[in-house]
Amino acid sequence: MRDTLFLGHNPVEIIRRARLLADDIEHLVAEGRPSDNDLGTAPILDHWVVVARARPALAGLTTGHPVLRDHRPIITSDPG
């Protein structure tokens, strides 16, 4: 659990973020797609590229992310 781009090192924070992610996934399953409001306030990933990992991921710069500062390079988390 050393993926500092996503979960970090603090166990309490890892649990909090994992629960938020699970809530988001549950919402998407129930609704079938993000709401217009969710899409309107969603962060943007600019200058993205597909990067080589054990599984495919996107890398790019964030804009409007609720936790990460703007123009920060990130790699998306592994969905599996």
mmCIF file of the N, C-alpha and C atoms, coordinates in Angstrom:
data_MODEL
# 
_entry.id   MODEL 
# 
loop_
_atom_site.group_PDB 
_atom_site.id 
_atom_site.type_symbol 
_atom_site.label_atom_id 
_atom_site.label_alt_id 
_atom_site.label_comp_id 
_atom_site.label_asym_id 
_atom_site.label_entity_id 
_atom_site.label_seq_id 
_atom_site.pdbx_PDB_ins_code 
_atom_site.Cartn_x 
_atom_site.Cartn_y 
_atom_site.Cartn_z 
_atom_site.occupancy 
_atom_site.B_iso_or_equiv 
_atom_site.pdbx_formal_charge 
_atom_site.auth_seq_id 
_atom_site.auth_comp_id 
_atom_site.auth_asym_id 
_atom_site.auth_atom_id 
_atom_site.pdbx_PDB_model_num 
ATOM 1   N N  . MET A 1 1  ? 0.835   -1.187 0.000   1.00 0.00 ? 1  MET A N  1 
ATOM 2   C CA . MET A 1 1  ? 0.000   0.000  0.000   1.00 0.00 ? 1  MET A CA 1 
ATOM 3   C C  . MET A 1 1  ? 0.874   1.243  0.000   1.00 0.00 ? 1  MET A C  1 
ATOM 4   N N  . ARG A 1 2  ? 1.794   1.310  -0.923  1.00 0.00 ? 2  ARG A N  1 
ATOM 5   C CA . ARG A 1 2  ? 2.706   2.441  -0.961  1.00 0.00 ? 2  ARG A CA 1 
ATOM 6   C C  . ARG A 1 2  ? 2.429   3.359  -2.132  1.00 0.00 ? 2  ARG A C  1 
ATOM 7   N N  . ASP A 1 3  ? 1.223   3.330  -2.678  1.00 0.00 ? 3  ASP A N  1 
ATOM 8   C CA . ASP A 1 3  ? 0.888   4.188  -3.801  1.00 0.00 ? 3  ASP A CA 1 
ATOM 9   C C  . ASP A 1 3  ? 0.580   5.590  -3.272  1.00 0.00 ? 3  ASP A C  1 
ATOM 10  N N  . THR A 1 4  ? 1.608   6.411  -3.135  1.00 0.00 ? 4  THR A N  1 
ATOM 11  C CA . THR A 1 4  ? 1.444   7.732  -2.537  1.00 0.00 ? 4  THR A CA 1 
ATOM 12  C C  . THR A 1 4  ? 0.615   8.663  -3.408  1.00 0.00 ? 4  THR A C  1 
ATOM 13  N N  . LEU A 1 5  ? 0.441   8.344  -4.679  1.00 0.00 ? 5  LEU A N  1 
ATOM 14  C CA . LEU A 1 5  ? -0.390  9.190  -5.526  1.00 0.00 ? 5  LEU A CA 1 
ATOM 15  C C  . LEU A 1 5  ? -1.862  9.019  -5.210  1.00 0.00 ? 5  LEU A C  1 
ATOM 16  N N  . PHE A 1 6  ? -2.230  7.929  -4.577  1.00 0.00 ? 6  PHE A N  1 
ATOM 17  C CA . PHE A 1 6  ? -3.654  7.697  -4.336  1.00 0.00 ? 6  PHE A CA 1 
ATOM 18  C C  . PHE A 1 6  ? -3.986  7.557  -2.858  1.00 0.00 ? 6  PHE A C  1 
ATOM 19  N N  . LEU A 1 7  ? -3.428  6.571  -2.198  1.00 0.00 ? 7  LEU A N  1 
ATOM 20  C CA . LEU A 1 7  ? -3.871  6.280  -0.848  1.00 0.00 ? 7  LEU A CA 1 
ATOM 21  C C  . LEU A 1 7  ? -3.009  6.866  0.253   1.00 0.00 ? 7  LEU A C  1 
ATOM 22  N N  . GLY A 1 8  ? -1.734  7.037  0.042   1.00 0.00 ? 8  GLY A N  1 
ATOM 23  C CA . GLY A 1 8  ? -0.877  7.588  1.070   1.00 0.00 ? 8  GLY A CA 1 
ATOM 24  C C  . GLY A 1 8  ? -0.383  6.527  2.040   1.00 0.00 ? 8  GLY A C  1 
ATOM 25  N N  . HIS A 1 9  ? 0.081   6.968  3.218   1.00 0.00 ? 9  HIS A N  1 
ATOM 26  C CA . HIS A 1 9  ? 0.692   6.063  4.188   1.00 0.00 ? 9  HIS A CA 1 
ATOM 27  C C  . HIS A 1 9  ? -0.078  5.991  5.506   1.00 0.00 ? 9  HIS A C  1 
ATOM 28  N N  . ASN A 1 10 ? -0.963  6.928  5.753   1.00 0.00 ? 10 ASN A N  1 
ATOM 29  C CA . ASN A 1 10 ? -1.709  6.974  7.001   1.00 0.00 ? 10 ASN A CA 1 
ATOM 30  C C  . ASN A 1 10 ? -2.887  6.000  6.935   1.00 0.00 ? 10 ASN A C  1 
ATOM 31  N N  . PRO A 1 11 ? -2.913  4.961  7.784   1.00 0.00 ? 11 PRO A N  1 
ATOM 32  C CA . PRO A 1 11 ? -3.998  3.974  7.710   1.00 0.00 ? 11 PRO A CA 1 
ATOM 33  C C  . PRO A 1 11 ? -5.392  4.567  7.869   1.00 0.00 ? 11 PRO A C  1 
ATOM 34  N N  . VAL A 1 12 ? -5.554  5.552  8.733   1.00 0.00 ? 12 VAL A N  1 
ATOM 35  C CA . VAL A 1 12 ? -6.859  6.182  8.917   1.00 0.00 ? 12 VAL A CA 1 
ATOM 36  C C  . VAL A 1 12 ? -7.287  6.890  7.634   1.00 0.00 ? 12 VAL A C  1 
ATOM 37  N N  . GLU A 1 13 ? -6.362  7.577  6.991   1.00 0.00 ? 13 GLU A N  1 
ATOM 38  C CA . GLU A 1 13 ? -6.657  8.270  5.733   1.00 0.00 ? 13 GLU A CA 1 
ATOM 39  C C  . GLU A 1 13 ? -6.930  7.272  4.609   1.00 0.00 ? 13 GLU A C  1 
ATOM 40  N N  . ILE A 1 14 ? -6.204  6.164  4.582   1.00 0.00 ? 14 ILE A N  1 
ATOM 41  C CA . ILE A 1 14 ? -6.448  5.128  3.581   1.00 0.00 ? 14 ILE A CA 1 
ATOM 42  C C  . ILE A 1 14 ? -7.871  4.598  3.712   1.00 0.00 ? 14 ILE A C  1 
ATOM 43  N N  . ILE A 1 15 ? -8.298  4.316  4.932   1.00 0.00 ? 15 ILE A N  1 
ATOM 44  C CA . ILE A 1 15 ? -9.661  3.820  5.161   1.00 0.00 ? 15 ILE A CA 1 
ATOM 45  C C  . ILE A 1 15 ? -10.692 4.857  4.731   1.00 0.00 ? 15 ILE A C  1 
ATOM 46  N N  . ARG A 1 16 ? -10.478 6.120  5.098   1.00 0.00 ? 16 ARG A N  1 
ATOM 47  C CA . ARG A 1 16 ? -11.413 7.183  4.731   1.00 0.00 ? 16 ARG A CA 1 
ATOM 48  C C  . ARG A 1 16 ? -11.549 7.292  3.217   1.00 0.00 ? 16 ARG A C  1 
ATOM 49  N N  . ARG A 1 17 ? -10.424 7.309  2.518   1.00 0.00 ? 17 ARG A N  1 
ATOM 50  C CA . ARG A 1 17 ? -10.453 7.453  1.056   1.00 0.00 ? 17 ARG A CA 1 
ATOM 51  C C  . ARG A 1 17 ? -11.049 6.225  0.381   1.00 0.00 ? 17 ARG A C  1 
ATOM 52  N N  . ALA A 1 18 ? -10.753 5.041  0.910   1.00 0.00 ? 18 ALA A N  1 
ATOM 53  C CA . ALA A 1 18 ? -11.318 3.817  0.339   1.00 0.00 ? 18 ALA A CA 1 
ATOM 54  C C  . ALA A 1 18 ? -12.843 3.807  0.488   1.00 0.00 ? 18 ALA A C  1 
ATOM 55  N N  . ARG A 1 19 ? -13.338 4.288  1.623   1.00 0.00 ? 19 ARG A N  1 
ATOM 56  C CA . ARG A 1 19 ? -14.796 4.354  1.825   1.00 0.00 ? 19 ARG A CA 1 
ATOM 57  C C  . ARG A 1 19 ? -15.432 5.363  0.877   1.00 0.00 ? 19 ARG A C  1 
ATOM 58  N N  . LEU A 1 20 ? -14.775 6.508  0.685   1.00 0.00 ? 20 LEU A N  1 
ATOM 59  C CA . LEU A 1 20 ? -15.294 7.487  -0.275  1.00 0.00 ? 20 LEU A CA 1 
ATOM 60  C C  . LEU A 1 20 ? -15.334 6.901  -1.680  1.00 0.00 ? 20 LEU A C  1 
ATOM 61  N N  . LEU A 1 21 ? -14.282 6.176  -2.054  1.00 0.00 ? 21 LEU A N  1 
ATOM 62  C CA . LEU A 1 21 ? -14.248 5.540  -3.365  1.00 0.00 ? 21 LEU A CA 1 
ATOM 63  C C  . LEU A 1 21 ? -15.370 4.512  -3.493  1.00 0.00 ? 21 LEU A C  1 
ATOM 64  N N  . ALA A 1 22 ? -15.570 3.695  -2.461  1.00 0.00 ? 22 ALA A N  1 
ATOM 65  C CA . ALA A 1 22 ? -16.646 2.703  -2.490  1.00 0.00 ? 22 ALA A CA 1 
ATOM 66  C C  . ALA A 1 22 ? -18.005 3.379  -2.616  1.00 0.00 ? 22 ALA A C  1 
ATOM 67  N N  . ASP A 1 23 ? -18.214 4.490  -1.907  1.00 0.00 ? 23 ASP A N  1 
ATOM 68  C CA . ASP A 1 23 ? -19.470 5.248  -2.023  1.00 0.00 ? 23 ASP A CA 1 
ATOM 69  C C  . ASP A 1 23 ? -19.674 5.758  -3.446  1.00 0.00 ? 23 ASP A C  1 
ATOM 70  N N  . ASP A 1 24 ? -18.612 6.275  -4.050  1.00 0.00 ? 24 ASP A N  1 
ATOM 71  C CA . ASP A 1 24 ? -18.702 6.767  -5.434  1.00 0.00 ? 24 ASP A CA 1 
ATOM 72  C C  . ASP A 1 24 ? -19.061 5.638  -6.398  1.00 0.00 ? 24 ASP A C  1 
ATOM 73  N N  . ILE A 1 25 ? -18.438 4.489  -6.225  1.00 0.00 ? 25 ILE A N  1 
ATOM 74  C CA . ILE A 1 25 ? -18.717 3.353  -7.095  1.00 0.00 ? 25 ILE A CA 1 
ATOM 75  C C  . ILE A 1 25 ? -20.162 2.892  -6.916  1.00 0.00 ? 25 ILE A C  1 
ATOM 76  N N  . GLU A 1 26 ? -20.613 2.810  -5.672  1.00 0.00 ? 26 GLU A N  1 
ATOM 77  C CA . GLU A 1 26 ? -21.991 2.411  -5.399  1.00 0.00 ? 26 GLU A CA 1 
ATOM 78  C C  . GLU A 1 26 ? -22.978 3.375  -6.050  1.00 0.00 ? 26 GLU A C  1 
ATOM 79  N N  . HIS A 1 27 ? -22.695 4.676  -5.978  1.00 0.00 ? 27 HIS A N  1 
ATOM 80  C CA . HIS A 1 27 ? -23.542 5.698  -6.604  1.00 0.00 ? 27 HIS A CA 1 
ATOM 81  C C  . HIS A 1 27 ? -23.592 5.501  -8.121  1.00 0.00 ? 27 HIS A C  1 
ATOM 82  N N  . LEU A 1 28 ? -22.440 5.255  -8.735  1.00 0.00 ? 28 LEU A N  1 
ATOM 83  C CA . LEU A 1 28 ? -22.400 5.054  -10.182 1.00 0.00 ? 28 LEU A CA 1 
ATOM 84  C C  . LEU A 1 28 ? -23.172 3.802  -10.592 1.00 0.00 ? 28 LEU A C  1 
ATOM 85  N N  . VAL A 1 29 ? -23.066 2.734  -9.815  1.00 0.00 ? 29 VAL A N  1 
ATOM 86  C CA . VAL A 1 29 ? -23.807 1.505  -10.123 1.00 0.00 ? 29 VAL A CA 1 
ATOM 87  C C  . VAL A 1 29 ? -25.309 1.770  -10.032 1.00 0.00 ? 29 VAL A C  1 
ATOM 88  N N  . ALA A 1 30 ? -25.739 2.500  -9.014  1.00 0.00 ? 30 ALA A N  1 
ATOM 89  C CA . ALA A 1 30 ? -27.164 2.777  -8.826  1.00 0.00 ? 30 ALA A CA 1 
ATOM 90  C C  . ALA A 1 30 ? -27.712 3.718  -9.891  1.00 0.00 ? 30 ALA A C  1 
ATOM 91  N N  . GLU A 1 31 ? -26.942 4.729  -10.257 1.00 0.00 ? 31 GLU A N  1 
ATOM 92  C CA . GLU A 1 31 ? -27.413 5.757  -11.190 1.00 0.00 ? 31 GLU A CA 1 
ATOM 93  C C  . GLU A 1 31 ? -27.108 5.413  -12.648 1.00 0.00 ? 31 GLU A C  1 
ATOM 94  N N  . GLY A 1 32 ? -26.113 4.584  -12.886 1.00 0.00 ? 32 GLY A N  1 
ATOM 95  C CA . GLY A 1 32 ? -25.762 4.216  -14.249 1.00 0.00 ? 32 GLY A CA 1 
ATOM 96  C C  . GLY A 1 32 ? -24.805 5.172  -14.933 1.00 0.00 ? 32 GLY A C  1 
ATOM 97  N N  . ARG A 1 33 ? -24.665 6.370  -14.421 1.00 0.00 ? 33 ARG A N  1 
ATOM 98  C CA . ARG A 1 33 ? -23.733 7.353  -14.970 1.00 0.00 ? 33 ARG A CA 1 
ATOM 99  C C  . ARG A 1 33 ? -23.623 8.505  -13.977 1.00 0.00 ? 33 ARG A C  1 
ATOM 100 N N  . PRO A 1 34 ? -22.557 9.307  -14.069 1.00 0.00 ? 34 PRO A N  1 
ATOM 101 C CA . PRO A 1 34 ? -22.470 10.481 -13.182 1.00 0.00 ? 34 PRO A CA 1 
ATOM 102 C C  . PRO A 1 34 ? -23.598 11.462 -13.489 1.00 0.00 ? 34 PRO A C  1 
ATOM 103 N N  . SER A 1 35 ? -24.072 12.147 -12.469 1.00 0.00 ? 35 SER A N  1 
ATOM 104 C CA . SER A 1 35 ? -25.108 13.160 -12.676 1.00 0.00 ? 35 SER A CA 1 
ATOM 105 C C  . SER A 1 35 ? -24.519 14.363 -13.415 1.00 0.00 ? 35 SER A C  1 
ATOM 106 N N  . ASP A 1 36 ? -25.375 15.172 -13.992 1.00 0.00 ? 36 ASP A N  1 
ATOM 107 C CA . ASP A 1 36 ? -24.903 16.391 -14.653 1.00 0.00 ? 36 ASP A CA 1 
ATOM 108 C C  . ASP A 1 36 ? -24.160 17.287 -13.667 1.00 0.00 ? 36 ASP A C  1 
ATOM 109 N N  . ASN A 1 37 ? -24.638 17.339 -12.417 1.00 0.00 ? 37 ASN A N  1 
ATOM 110 C CA . ASN A 1 37 ? -23.958 18.134 -11.395 1.00 0.00 ? 37 ASN A CA 1 
ATOM 111 C C  . ASN A 1 37 ? -22.569 17.577 -11.107 1.00 0.00 ? 37 ASN A C  1 
ATOM 112 N N  . ASP A 1 38 ? -22.472 16.223 -10.984 1.00 0.00 ? 38 ASP A N  1 
ATOM 113 C CA . ASP A 1 38 ? -21.165 15.601 -10.758 1.00 0.00 ? 38 ASP A CA 1 
ATOM 114 C C  . ASP A 1 38 ? -20.212 15.933 -11.897 1.00 0.00 ? 38 ASP A C  1 
ATOM 115 N N  . LEU A 1 39 ? -20.690 15.820 -13.126 1.00 0.00 ? 39 LEU A N  1 
ATOM 116 C CA . LEU A 1 39 ? -19.839 16.109 -14.278 1.00 0.00 ? 39 LEU A CA 1 
ATOM 117 C C  . LEU A 1 39 ? -19.452 17.581 -14.330 1.00 0.00 ? 39 LEU A C  1 
ATOM 118 N N  . GLY A 1 40 ? -20.369 18.458 -13.937 1.00 0.00 ? 40 GLY A N  1 
ATOM 119 C CA . GLY A 1 40 ? -20.096 19.890 -13.970 1.00 0.00 ? 40 GLY A CA 1 
ATOM 120 C C  . GLY A 1 40 ? -19.059 20.334 -12.962 1.00 0.00 ? 40 GLY A C  1 
ATOM 121 N N  . THR A 1 41 ? -18.914 19.579 -11.880 1.00 0.00 ? 41 THR A N  1 
ATOM 122 C CA . THR A 1 41 ? -17.946 19.949 -10.834 1.00 0.00 ? 41 THR A CA 1 
ATOM 123 C C  . THR A 1 41 ? -16.761 18.989 -10.774 1.00 0.00 ? 41 THR A C  1 
ATOM 124 N N  . ALA A 1 42 ? -16.670 18.077 -11.715 1.00 0.00 ? 42 ALA A N  1 
ATOM 125 C CA . ALA A 1 42 ? -15.592 17.072 -11.702 1.00 0.00 ? 42 ALA A CA 1 
ATOM 126 C C  . ALA A 1 42 ? -14.247 17.702 -12.038 1.00 0.00 ? 42 ALA A C  1 
ATOM 127 N N  . PRO A 1 43 ? -13.173 17.199 -11.434 1.00 0.00 ? 43 PRO A N  1 
ATOM 128 C CA . PRO A 1 43 ? -11.839 17.669 -11.813 1.00 0.00 ? 43 PRO A CA 1 
ATOM 129 C C  . PRO A 1 43 ? -11.530 17.258 -13.247 1.00 0.00 ? 43 PRO A C  1 
ATOM 130 N N  . ILE A 1 44 ? -10.606 17.936 -13.847 1.00 0.00 ? 44 ILE A N  1 
ATOM 131 C CA . ILE A 1 44 ? -10.212 17.689 -15.236 1.00 0.00 ? 44 ILE A CA 1 
ATOM 132 C C  . ILE A 1 44 ? -8.789  17.158 -15.251 1.00 0.00 ? 44 ILE A C  1 
ATOM 133 N N  . LEU A 1 45 ? -8.546  16.162 -16.079 1.00 0.00 ? 45 LEU A N  1 
ATOM 134 C CA . LEU A 1 45 ? -7.202  15.634 -16.276 1.00 0.00 ? 45 LEU A CA 1 
ATOM 135 C C  . LEU A 1 45 ? -6.724  16.107 -17.635 1.00 0.00 ? 45 LEU A C  1 
ATOM 136 N N  . ASP A 1 46 ? -5.799  17.077 -17.632 1.00 0.00 ? 46 ASP A N  1 
ATOM 137 C CA . ASP A 1 46 ? -5.252  17.637 -18.865 1.00 0.00 ? 46 ASP A CA 1 
ATOM 138 C C  . ASP A 1 46 ? -3.942  16.955 -19.231 1.00 0.00 ? 46 ASP A C  1 
ATOM 139 N N  . HIS A 1 47 ? -3.587  17.054 -20.488 1.00 0.00 ? 47 HIS A N  1 
ATOM 140 C CA . HIS A 1 47 ? -2.297  16.558 -20.979 1.00 0.00 ? 47 HIS A CA 1 
ATOM 141 C C  . HIS A 1 47 ? -2.072  15.101 -20.581 1.00 0.00 ? 47 HIS A C  1 
ATOM 142 N N  . TRP A 1 48 ? -3.133  14.291 -20.660 1.00 0.00 ? 48 TRP A N  1 
ATOM 143 C CA . TRP A 1 48 ? -3.035  12.908 -20.216 1.00 0.00 ? 48 TRP A CA 1 
ATOM 144 C C  . TRP A 1 48 ? -2.397  12.026 -21.287 1.00 0.00 ? 48 TRP A C  1 
ATOM 145 N N  . VAL A 1 49 ? -1.813  10.950 -20.819 1.00 0.00 ? 49 VAL A N  1 
ATOM 146 C CA . VAL A 1 49 ? -1.226  9.924  -21.679 1.00 0.00 ? 49 VAL A CA 1 
ATOM 147 C C  . VAL A 1 49 ? -1.486  8.572  -21.010 1.00 0.00 ? 49 VAL A C  1 
ATOM 148 N N  . VAL A 1 50 ? -1.484  7.528  -21.785 1.00 0.00 ? 50 VAL A N  1 
ATOM 149 C CA . VAL A 1 50 ? -1.551  6.182  -21.224 1.00 0.00 ? 50 VAL A CA 1 
ATOM 150 C C  . VAL A 1 50 ? -0.128  5.794  -20.849 1.00 0.00 ? 50 VAL A C  1 
ATOM 151 N N  . VAL A 1 51 ? 0.053   5.273  -19.637 1.00 0.00 ? 51 VAL A N  1 
ATOM 152 C CA . VAL A 1 51 ? 1.374   4.909  -19.158 1.00 0.00 ? 51 VAL A CA 1 
ATOM 153 C C  . VAL A 1 51 ? 1.438   3.405  -18.915 1.00 0.00 ? 51 VAL A C  1 
ATOM 154 N N  . ALA A 1 52 ? 2.634   2.848  -18.994 1.00 0.00 ? 52 ALA A N  1 
ATOM 155 C CA . ALA A 1 52 ? 2.827   1.416  -18.777 1.00 0.00 ? 52 ALA A CA 1 
ATOM 156 C C  . ALA A 1 52 ? 2.862   1.113  -17.287 1.00 0.00 ? 52 ALA A C  1 
ATOM 157 N N  . ARG A 1 53 ? 2.018   0.221  -16.875 1.00 0.00 ? 53 ARG A N  1 
ATOM 158 C CA . ARG A 1 53 ? 1.971   -0.310 -15.515 1.00 0.00 ? 53 ARG A CA 1 
ATOM 159 C C  . ARG A 1 53 ? 1.552   -1.761 -15.633 1.00 0.00 ? 53 ARG A C  1 
ATOM 160 N N  . ALA A 1 54 ? 1.437   -2.433 -14.524 1.00 0.00 ? 54 ALA A N  1 
ATOM 161 C CA . ALA A 1 54 ? 0.938   -3.797 -14.566 1.00 0.00 ? 54 ALA A CA 1 
ATOM 162 C C  . ALA A 1 54 ? -0.457  -3.826 -15.184 1.00 0.00 ? 54 ALA A C  1 
ATOM 163 N N  . ARG A 1 55 ? -1.194  -2.737 -14.990 1.00 0.00 ? 55 ARG A N  1 
ATOM 164 C CA . ARG A 1 55 ? -2.514  -2.552 -15.605 1.00 0.00 ? 55 ARG A CA 1 
ATOM 165 C C  . ARG A 1 55 ? -2.536  -1.157 -16.229 1.00 0.00 ? 55 ARG A C  1 
ATOM 166 N N  . PRO A 1 56 ? -3.349  -0.952 -17.266 1.00 0.00 ? 56 PRO A N  1 
ATOM 167 C CA . PRO A 1 56 ? -3.411  0.375  -17.893 1.00 0.00 ? 56 PRO A CA 1 
ATOM 168 C C  . PRO A 1 56 ? -3.865  1.448  -16.910 1.00 0.00 ? 56 PRO A C  1 
ATOM 169 N N  . ALA A 1 57 ? -3.355  2.649  -17.110 1.00 0.00 ? 57 ALA A N  1 
ATOM 170 C CA . ALA A 1 57 ? -3.720  3.800  -16.285 1.00 0.00 ? 57 ALA A CA 1 
ATOM 171 C C  . ALA A 1 57 ? -3.558  5.051  -17.130 1.00 0.00 ? 57 ALA A C  1 
ATOM 172 N N  . LEU A 1 58 ? -4.077  6.154  -16.632 1.00 0.00 ? 58 LEU A N  1 
ATOM 173 C CA . LEU A 1 58 ? -3.874  7.451  -17.267 1.00 0.00 ? 58 LEU A CA 1 
ATOM 174 C C  . LEU A 1 58 ? -2.940  8.277  -16.400 1.00 0.00 ? 58 LEU A C  1 
ATOM 175 N N  . ALA A 1 59 ? -2.115  9.098  -17.035 1.00 0.00 ? 59 ALA A N  1 
ATOM 176 C CA . ALA A 1 59 ? -1.269  10.046 -16.322 1.00 0.00 ? 59 ALA A CA 1 
ATOM 177 C C  . ALA A 1 59 ? -1.527  11.408 -16.936 1.00 0.00 ? 59 ALA A C  1 
ATOM 178 N N  . GLY A 1 60 ? -1.483  12.453 -16.130 1.00 0.00 ? 60 GLY A N  1 
ATOM 179 C CA . GLY A 1 60 ? -1.707  13.792 -16.648 1.00 0.00 ? 60 GLY A CA 1 
ATOM 180 C C  . GLY A 1 60 ? -1.646  14.817 -15.532 1.00 0.00 ? 60 GLY A C  1 
ATOM 181 N N  . LEU A 1 61 ? -2.149  16.014 -15.810 1.00 0.00 ? 61 LEU A N  1 
ATOM 182 C CA . LEU A 1 61 ? -2.157  17.117 -14.852 1.00 0.00 ? 61 LEU A CA 1 
ATOM 183 C C  . LEU A 1 61 ? -3.579  17.363 -14.386 1.00 0.00 ? 61 LEU A C  1 
ATOM 184 N N  . THR A 1 62 ? -3.759  17.548 -13.085 1.00 0.00 ? 62 THR A N  1 
ATOM 185 C CA . THR A 1 62 ? -5.088  17.772 -12.532 1.00 0.00 ? 62 THR A CA 1 
ATOM 186 C C  . THR A 1 62 ? -5.490  19.245 -12.622 1.00 0.00 ? 62 THR A C  1 
ATOM 187 N N  . THR A 1 63 ? -6.791  19.461 -12.743 1.00 0.00 ? 63 THR A N  1 
ATOM 188 C CA . THR A 1 63 ? -7.385  20.789 -12.633 1.00 0.00 ? 63 THR A CA 1 
ATOM 189 C C  . THR A 1 63 ? -8.718  20.628 -11.919 1.00 0.00 ? 63 THR A C  1 
ATOM 190 N N  . GLY A 1 64 ? -8.916  21.346 -10.841 1.00 0.00 ? 64 GLY A N  1 
ATOM 191 C CA . GLY A 1 64 ? -10.189 21.319 -10.132 1.00 0.00 ? 64 GLY A CA 1 
ATOM 192 C C  . GLY A 1 64 ? -10.404 20.108 -9.241  1.00 0.00 ? 64 GLY A C  1 
ATOM 193 N N  . HIS A 1 65 ? -9.360  19.358 -8.930  1.00 0.00 ? 65 HIS A N  1 
ATOM 194 C CA . HIS A 1 65 ? -9.501  18.198 -8.048  1.00 0.00 ? 65 HIS A CA 1 
ATOM 195 C C  . HIS A 1 65 ? -9.737  18.683 -6.624  1.00 0.00 ? 65 HIS A C  1 
ATOM 196 N N  . PRO A 1 66 ? -10.645 18.033 -5.872  1.00 0.00 ? 66 PRO A N  1 
ATOM 197 C CA . PRO A 1 66 ? -10.950 18.524 -4.521  1.00 0.00 ? 66 PRO A CA 1 
ATOM 198 C C  . PRO A 1 66 ? -9.824  18.369 -3.512  1.00 0.00 ? 66 PRO A C  1 
ATOM 199 N N  . VAL A 1 67 ? -8.837  17.515 -3.781  1.00 0.00 ? 67 VAL A N  1 
ATOM 200 C CA . VAL A 1 67 ? -7.749  17.288 -2.828  1.00 0.00 ? 67 VAL A CA 1 
ATOM 201 C C  . VAL A 1 67 ? -6.395  17.696 -3.407  1.00 0.00 ? 67 VAL A C  1 
ATOM 202 N N  . LEU A 1 68 ? -6.170  17.406 -4.678  1.00 0.00 ? 68 LEU A N  1 
ATOM 203 C CA . LEU A 1 68 ? -4.871  17.655 -5.300  1.00 0.00 ? 68 LEU A CA 1 
ATOM 204 C C  . LEU A 1 68 ? -4.808  19.061 -5.884  1.00 0.00 ? 68 LEU A C  1 
ATOM 205 N N  . ARG A 1 69 ? -3.656  19.703 -5.770  1.00 0.00 ? 69 ARG A N  1 
ATOM 206 C CA . ARG A 1 69 ? -3.527  21.055 -6.310  1.00 0.00 ? 69 ARG A CA 1 
ATOM 207 C C  . ARG A 1 69 ? -3.559  21.023 -7.840  1.00 0.00 ? 69 ARG A C  1 
ATOM 208 N N  . ASP A 1 70 ? -3.932  22.126 -8.453  1.00 0.00 ? 70 ASP A N  1 
ATOM 209 C CA . ASP A 1 70 ? -4.000  22.224 -9.906  1.00 0.00 ? 70 ASP A CA 1 
ATOM 210 C C  . ASP A 1 70 ? -2.622  22.048 -10.535 1.00 0.00 ? 70 ASP A C  1 
ATOM 211 N N  . HIS A 1 71 ? -2.627  21.452 -11.700 1.00 0.00 ? 71 HIS A N  1 
ATOM 212 C CA . HIS A 1 71 ? -1.437  21.236 -12.527 1.00 0.00 ? 71 HIS A CA 1 
ATOM 213 C C  . HIS A 1 71 ? -0.426  20.280 -11.883 1.00 0.00 ? 71 HIS A C  1 
ATOM 214 N N  . ARG A 1 72 ? -0.935  19.430 -10.974 1.00 0.00 ? 72 ARG A N  1 
ATOM 215 C CA . ARG A 1 72 ? -0.081  18.426 -10.331 1.00 0.00 ? 72 ARG A CA 1 
ATOM 216 C C  . ARG A 1 72 ? -0.075  17.181 -11.204 1.00 0.00 ? 72 ARG A C  1 
ATOM 217 N N  . PRO A 1 73 ? 1.099   16.648 -11.525 1.00 0.00 ? 73 PRO A N  1 
ATOM 218 C CA . PRO A 1 73 ? 1.138   15.400 -12.287 1.00 0.00 ? 73 PRO A CA 1 
ATOM 219 C C  . PRO A 1 73 ? 0.612   14.241 -11.455 1.00 0.00 ? 73 PRO A C  1 
ATOM 220 N N  . ILE A 1 74 ? -0.251  13.420 -12.032 1.00 0.00 ? 74 ILE A N  1 
ATOM 221 C CA . ILE A 1 74 ? -0.791  12.262 -11.326 1.00 0.00 ? 74 ILE A CA 1 
ATOM 222 C C  . ILE A 1 74 ? -0.844  11.064 -12.251 1.00 0.00 ? 74 ILE A C  1 
ATOM 223 N N  . ILE A 1 75 ? -0.984  9.894  -11.662 1.00 0.00 ? 75 ILE A N  1 
ATOM 224 C CA . ILE A 1 75 ? -1.289  8.657  -12.375 1.00 0.00 ? 75 ILE A CA 1 
ATOM 225 C C  . ILE A 1 75 ? -2.532  8.083  -11.711 1.00 0.00 ? 75 ILE A C  1 
ATOM 226 N N  . THR A 1 76 ? -3.524  7.715  -12.521 1.00 0.00 ? 76 THR A N  1 
ATOM 227 C CA . THR A 1 76 ? -4.758  7.195  -11.938 1.00 0.00 ? 76 THR A CA 1 
ATOM 228 C C  . THR A 1 76 ? -4.501  5.882  -11.221 1.00 0.00 ? 76 THR A C  1 
ATOM 229 N N  . SER A 1 77 ? -5.373  5.589  -10.272 1.00 0.00 ? 77 SER A N  1 
ATOM 230 C CA . SER A 1 77 ? -5.217  4.389  -9.460  1.00 0.00 ? 77 SER A CA 1 
ATOM 231 C C  . SER A 1 77 ? -5.658  3.145  -10.214 1.00 0.00 ? 77 SER A C  1 
ATOM 232 N N  . ASP A 1 78 ? -5.193  2.010  -9.750  1.00 0.00 ? 78 ASP A N  1 
ATOM 233 C CA . ASP A 1 78 ? -5.537  0.716  -10.329 1.00 0.00 ? 78 ASP A CA 1 
ATOM 234 C C  . ASP A 1 78 ? -6.972  0.370  -9.945  1.00 0.00 ? 78 ASP A C  1 
ATOM 235 N N  . PRO A 1 79 ? -7.842  0.136  -10.934 1.00 0.00 ? 79 PRO A N  1 
ATOM 236 C CA . PRO A 1 79 ? -9.233  -0.172 -10.605 1.00 0.00 ? 79 PRO A CA 1 
ATOM 237 C C  . PRO A 1 79 ? -9.417  -1.565 -10.014 1.00 0.00 ? 79 PRO A C  1 
ATOM 238 N N  . GLY A 1 80 ? -8.423  -2.413 -10.106 1.00 0.00 ? 80 GLY A N  1 
ATOM 239 C CA . GLY A 1 80 ? -8.597  -3.790 -9.625  1.00 0.00 ? 80 GLY A CA 1 
ATOM 240 C C  . GLY A 1 80 ? -7.874  -3.982 -8.389  1.00 0.00 ? 80 GLY A C  1 
# 
